[in-house]
Amino acid sequence: MTLTMTDAPTQVPIKDRRFVLATDLDGTFLGGSDADRKTLYDWIEDNRDTIGLIFVTGRDPKFIRELCDGGVPWPEYVIGDVGTTIAQVGNGGIRPIEALEEDIAQIWGDGGDAVRAALDGHPGLTLQPTEFRYRVSYDLTPDDFDPAAHDIIAGLGHDTLISDNKYFDVLPRGISKGPSLRKLVAHLDIPEDRVLAAGDTMNDLSMLECGLPAVAVGGSEPDLLSRVSPLPQVHTATAVGAAGILEAVARKNLHKTP
């Protein structure tokens, strides 16, 4: 079954599904072999009455629309832009849930212009061209990077995040994937023990640390593994990407797997 953005995958409320996957995209949901991804995606589509899907990603809504129009399963909700977007999918679009973004907008204010000015020409940082609403992002060249950027941004009242040793994000203070996921799960009244958070890089750390059942898929960033391996709720998968998600679902007995 191939869904379009206007299709409702099921009439069963997400809070009543047996299992909800809250997953990062690059390296996680989109990671692994073609066969592993097909197995995961077909399993989700064949079980929409019992499986809910939330994307928790650094990507923006435009990328997600293009991705899902290309055949990847549509999620019902999106936490995008490294936690600074919280949106519902349906009725022809990906629409922010204003009530869940109020504090994000308030904390960020009009911070984008100040951040870009403060880091203009900073060694090792190249501004990404995408215009995010509550975030500024850079490509990172590690050998050239001057870590004084962290202090500069802290002085502006924001947080910094380096992931995969090649991305540098500036975020509203206290906002990231984990807090935004917990906020959405509570808003939707989803039982926390039915959720699996899945990731592979340091921008997934707050999501894997937030107390929900979680998996660091095979091939995860070493710094992430060193932080989450001791946590009892986190399964460290051997299988890479999509197969690592299914490994964790089976290990935690969250849903019958293929």
C-alpha positions as CSV (number, residue, x, y, z in Angstrom):
1,M,0.0,0.0,0.0
2,T,1.3,3.4,-1.0
3,L,0.0,6.4,1.0
4,T,-0.3,10.0,-0.1
5,M,-0.2,12.9,2.2
6,T,-4.0,13.3,2.1
7,D,-4.7,9.6,3.0
8,A,-5.4,8.7,6.6
9,P,-3.4,5.5,7.2
10,T,-5.9,4.3,9.8
11,Q,-8.9,5.5,11.8
12,V,-7.3,4.1,15.0
13,P,-6.0,6.9,17.2
14,I,-2.3,6.8,17.7
15,K,-2.7,6.5,21.4
16,D,-4.5,3.3,20.9
17,R,-1.9,1.6,18.7
18,R,0.1,-1.2,20.2
19,F,3.4,0.4,19.2
20,V,4.7,3.8,18.1
21,L,8.1,4.3,16.4
22,A,9.7,7.7,16.9
23,T,12.7,7.6,14.6
24,D,15.5,9.7,13.3
25,L,15.9,9.5,9.5
26,D,19.4,9.7,8.1
27,G,21.4,6.6,9.2
28,T,18.4,5.2,11.2
29,F,15.1,4.9,9.3
30,L,16.9,5.5,6.0
31,G,19.9,3.4,7.0
32,G,20.9,-0.1,6.2
33,S,20.4,-2.2,3.0
34,D,17.7,-1.7,0.5
35,A,16.2,-5.1,1.6
36,D,16.3,-4.1,5.3
37,R,14.5,-0.8,4.5
38,K,11.9,-2.6,2.4
39,T,11.2,-5.1,5.2
40,L,10.7,-2.3,7.7
41,Y,8.6,-0.1,5.5
42,D,6.4,-3.0,4.3
43,W,5.9,-4.1,7.9
44,I,4.8,-0.6,9.0
45,E,2.4,-0.3,6.0
46,D,0.9,-3.7,6.6
47,N,0.2,-2.9,10.3
48,R,-1.0,0.7,10.3
49,D,-3.9,-0.2,12.7
50,T,-1.3,-1.2,15.4
51,I,1.8,0.8,14.5
52,G,2.2,4.6,14.7
53,L,5.0,6.5,13.1
54,I,6.7,9.8,14.1
55,F,9.7,11.2,12.4
56,V,12.2,12.9,14.8
57,T,14.8,14.5,12.5
58,G,17.1,17.3,11.7
59,R,15.4,17.5,8.3
60,D,12.8,20.1,7.4
61,P,9.2,19.5,6.2
62,K,10.1,20.1,2.6
63,F,12.6,17.2,2.7
64,I,10.1,15.0,4.4
65,R,7.4,15.7,1.8
66,E,9.8,14.8,-1.0
67,L,11.0,11.7,0.8
68,C,7.6,10.3,1.4
69,D,6.3,11.2,-2.1
70,G,9.2,9.0,-3.2
71,G,7.8,5.9,-1.4
72,V,8.9,6.1,2.2
73,P,6.0,5.6,4.6
74,W,4.2,8.8,5.7
75,P,4.5,9.5,9.4
76,E,1.5,10.8,11.3
77,Y,3.6,13.4,13.2
78,V,6.9,15.1,12.6
79,I,9.4,16.5,15.1
80,G,11.7,18.3,12.7
81,D,14.5,20.8,12.6
82,V,16.3,19.0,15.6
83,G,13.2,19.4,17.8
84,T,12.3,23.0,16.9
85,T,9.3,21.9,14.7
86,I,6.4,19.9,16.1
87,A,3.9,19.1,13.4
88,Q,0.9,16.9,12.4
89,V,0.8,15.3,8.9
90,G,-2.5,15.2,6.9
91,N,-5.1,17.2,5.1
92,G,-2.6,18.0,2.4
93,G,0.3,19.2,4.4
94,I,2.7,19.1,7.4
95,R,1.3,21.7,9.8
96,P,3.0,22.9,13.0
97,I,1.0,22.3,16.2
98,E,1.0,25.9,17.5
99,A,0.2,25.0,21.1
100,L,3.3,22.8,21.3
101,E,5.6,25.4,19.6
102,E,4.7,28.4,21.7
103,D,7.6,28.1,24.1
104,I,10.0,27.3,21.3
105,A,9.1,30.5,19.5
106,Q,9.2,32.5,22.7
107,I,12.7,31.2,23.7
108,W,14.1,31.8,20.2
109,G,12.5,35.2,19.6
110,D,14.2,36.7,16.6
111,G,17.5,35.0,17.4
112,G,18.4,33.9,13.9
113,D,19.8,37.2,12.6
114,A,21.9,37.7,15.7
115,V,23.3,34.2,15.5
116,R,24.2,34.5,11.8
117,A,25.9,37.9,12.5
118,A,27.9,36.6,15.4
119,L,29.2,33.6,13.5
120,D,29.7,35.2,10.2
121,G,33.1,34.1,8.9
122,H,33.8,31.9,11.9
123,P,36.5,29.4,11.2
124,G,35.3,25.9,10.3
125,L,31.6,26.9,9.9
126,T,29.7,27.2,6.6
127,L,26.1,28.4,6.9
128,Q,23.5,26.0,5.5
129,P,21.2,27.7,2.9
130,T,17.9,26.4,4.4
131,E,15.9,29.0,6.2
132,F,14.8,27.3,9.5
133,R,12.3,29.1,11.7
134,Y,13.8,28.5,15.2
135,R,17.3,27.2,14.4
136,V,20.5,28.1,12.5
137,S,22.6,25.3,11.1
138,Y,26.2,25.1,9.7
139,D,28.3,22.5,8.0
140,L,31.4,21.9,10.2
141,T,35.0,21.4,9.0
142,P,36.5,19.9,12.2
143,D,40.2,20.7,11.4
144,D,39.4,24.4,10.9
145,F,36.8,24.8,13.6
146,D,37.3,27.3,16.4
147,P,35.5,26.0,19.6
148,A,35.0,29.6,20.7
149,A,31.7,29.4,18.8
150,H,30.2,27.6,21.8
151,D,30.9,30.5,24.1
152,I,29.7,33.0,21.5
153,I,26.3,31.2,21.2
154,A,26.0,30.7,25.0
155,G,26.4,34.4,25.4
156,L,23.4,34.9,23.1
157,G,21.4,32.6,25.3
158,H,21.2,29.6,22.9
159,D,22.5,26.0,22.8
160,T,25.0,24.5,20.4
161,L,25.0,20.9,19.1
162,I,27.7,19.1,17.1
163,S,26.6,15.8,15.4
164,D,28.5,13.3,13.3
165,N,31.5,15.6,13.6
166,K,30.2,17.5,10.5
167,Y,27.1,19.5,11.6
168,F,26.9,22.5,14.0
169,D,23.4,23.5,15.1
170,V,22.3,26.5,17.1
171,L,19.0,25.8,19.0
172,P,16.8,27.6,21.4
173,R,18.0,27.0,25.0
174,G,16.6,23.7,26.3
175,I,15.0,22.7,23.0
176,S,16.1,19.5,21.2
177,K,14.6,16.2,20.0
178,G,14.1,14.6,23.4
179,P,12.1,17.3,25.1
180,S,10.0,17.9,22.0
181,L,9.3,14.1,21.7
182,R,8.2,13.9,25.3
183,K,5.9,16.9,24.8
184,L,4.3,15.4,21.8
185,V,3.8,11.9,23.4
186,A,2.1,13.6,26.4
187,H,0.0,15.8,24.1
188,L,-1.2,12.7,22.2
189,D,-1.7,10.7,25.4
190,I,0.4,7.8,24.1
191,P,1.5,5.4,26.8
192,E,5.3,5.9,27.1
193,D,6.1,2.1,27.3
194,R,4.6,1.7,23.8
195,V,7.1,4.2,22.2
196,L,10.5,3.3,20.7
197,A,12.9,6.2,20.1
198,A,15.5,5.3,17.4
199,G,18.7,7.2,16.5
200,D,22.4,7.1,15.5
201,T,24.1,10.4,16.1
202,M,24.7,13.0,18.8
203,N,21.7,15.0,17.7
204,D,19.6,12.0,18.8
205,L,21.2,12.0,22.3
206,S,18.4,13.8,24.1
207,M,15.8,11.6,22.5
208,L,17.6,8.4,23.6
209,E,18.3,9.8,27.1
210,C,14.8,11.1,27.7
211,G,13.5,7.9,29.5
212,L,11.5,6.4,26.7
213,P,12.4,2.9,25.4
214,A,15.1,3.5,22.8
215,V,17.6,2.0,20.4
216,A,21.0,3.2,19.1
217,V,21.1,1.4,15.8
218,G,24.2,-0.4,14.5
219,G,26.7,2.0,13.0
220,S,25.9,4.7,15.5
221,E,28.3,7.5,16.2
222,P,30.8,6.4,18.9
223,D,30.2,9.4,21.1
224,L,26.5,8.6,21.2
225,L,27.2,5.0,22.1
226,S,29.5,5.9,24.9
227,R,26.7,8.1,26.4
228,V,23.7,5.8,26.0
229,S,25.2,2.3,26.4
230,P,24.9,2.4,30.2
231,L,21.2,3.4,30.1
232,P,18.8,0.5,30.9
233,Q,16.1,1.8,28.5
234,V,18.5,1.9,25.5
235,H,19.1,-1.2,23.4
236,T,22.4,-1.0,21.5
237,A,21.7,-2.8,18.3
238,T,24.1,-4.9,16.2
239,A,22.1,-4.5,13.0
240,V,22.5,-1.3,11.0
241,G,19.8,1.3,10.3
242,A,16.3,-0.1,9.6
243,A,17.3,-3.6,10.6
244,G,18.5,-2.3,14.0
245,I,15.0,-0.8,14.6
246,L,13.4,-4.2,14.0
247,E,16.0,-5.8,16.2
248,A,15.0,-3.5,19.1
249,V,11.3,-4.0,18.6
250,A,11.7,-7.7,18.9
251,R,14.1,-7.5,21.8
252,K,11.8,-5.3,23.7
253,N,8.7,-7.2,22.6
254,L,6.9,-4.1,21.5
255,H,5.2,-5.7,18.4
256,K,5.3,-8.8,16.4
257,T,8.1,-8.4,13.8
258,P,8.5,-9.9,10.3
